[in-house]
Amino acid sequence: MADEFAKGLAVLTGGGLVWMVLSGWYTTPGFEDAQLWGAIPEGLDTYGQAAIALREVTAWFIIFGVLAFWVVIPAVQQLRESRS
């Protein structure tokens, strides 16, 4: 169980760091404005659009990765142990 917790924590911290960096670069218009949750700017180049897509993928990776390692895998292991 500790192994799954560590993997889930690694997904959370690594993915969260990538998400926060990309959000800070692209969706923080100013220090006193909406930080990390601001509107996505218009007219981004190809790399900017790819970064925004990576930001969205990273957010879902965090959600599904943490759920998988902290909920689904331990539940499946408990189910297997209870059946045997």
N, C-alpha and C positions, 0 to 999 in steps of 0.2 A: 504494500500500500504506500509506503514512503517513496518508492520509485515513481509511482504514478503522480503523487503529489509534486515531486520535484520536476517531472516533465511538464505538468500543468503550469507550475510556477515559471518554468523557463519559457513556455509559450506566452504566458501573460506578460512577463517582463520584456522579453525580446520583441514580441509583436507590439506591445505597448510603446516601447521606445521608438520603433519604426513609425508607428502611427503618430506619436507626438511630434517627431521631427518633421514629418511631411505636413502635418497640420500646422505646425508653427511656421513652416516656409510658405504655405499656400493659402491658409485660411485665417491668418491673424493679420488683419489690416493695420492695426496699431496697438500700442501698449494699453491704452485706455478703452479700446473697442472690445468686441467679442473675441476672446482669445481661444484658439483651437476649434471653435464652433462657428466661425464667421462664414459668410457666403463664399462660395467658390468663385474666384475671379473669372471674368470673361476674356476671351481671346488668348487662351494659353497655347503655347506651341506644342509640338508633339511630345517633348519630354515632360512638360507640365501636365498634359492630359494623361500620360502614362503614370506619372506620380500620383495624380488624383485617383486613377484606377487602382494603383497599388495600395493607396490609403484605404479604399473601400474593401479591397480583398483582405488586407491586414486586419481590419476591424472584424470581419466575419471569421477570419482564421482564429483570432483571439477568442471569440465567443464559442465557436464549435470546438476548438482545441481544449479549452478549459473544461467545457462540459464533457467532452470525451474522456479526458484523463481524470477528472474529479468526480464524475457521476456515472457515466456509462460503463467504463472498464471496471471500476470497483463493484458496481451492481452486478455485472456479468460474472465476476469472480465469486461474489457472495452467492449468486444463484447456483453456480457450479458446485460450490462447497456444500450447499444445503441439499443438493440432489444426491451427492455421494455419501 
